[in-house]
Amino acid sequence: MATNFFQIQSQATFLYGVLGDYLSQEEVKLVKKAYKIADKAHSGQFRKSGEAYISHPLSVALILADLKLDYLCIVAAILHDCIEDTSVTRDEVRNQFGDQVAHIVEGVSKLTNLEFTSSSQKQAQNFQKLILAMSKDMRVMIIKLADRLHNMRTIDAISKIEKKERIAKETMEIYAPLANRLGIITLKWQLEDLAFQC
């Protein structure tokens, strides 16, 4: 477990270094504040791989930092699972980081509960929700794409083949085309490559 702690700290430090190349010191401080809140909120939570859960939002934030997205997007990425999976509320996020971050985090949380099935009517309804989320703030969709990319990178932790295949199919049919439509070709290619491997 100690190794996991040092890996997480190293990951956070690396993220701050990447952000320091294009964000102001004040903006990086807000990202650090978000990390402290998320780290505390996710304390004791683990991914299927056995990693501390906080490694996931940090990885999502790093994917977005590589794309040089704004600090609001990075803060929201770090907090993106807090409202849904911890005791942190939307009001707490809003009080600490403002309405925009709270709105983005809430939007990502709503997208997390979407399930894509073979039913064409349900599929269309869910796709409409995605488009609606995109129209309110594109950063919601970009965080969701980065979230899916990290989940695809760690999909081997899922033991059920059927579940892996369902996730890979969603990735190919929904997420990779959305990344393409948004012009984020690097995410599209990575999503497709990982989906083909399942």
Disulfide bonds with the S-S distance in Angstrom:
none
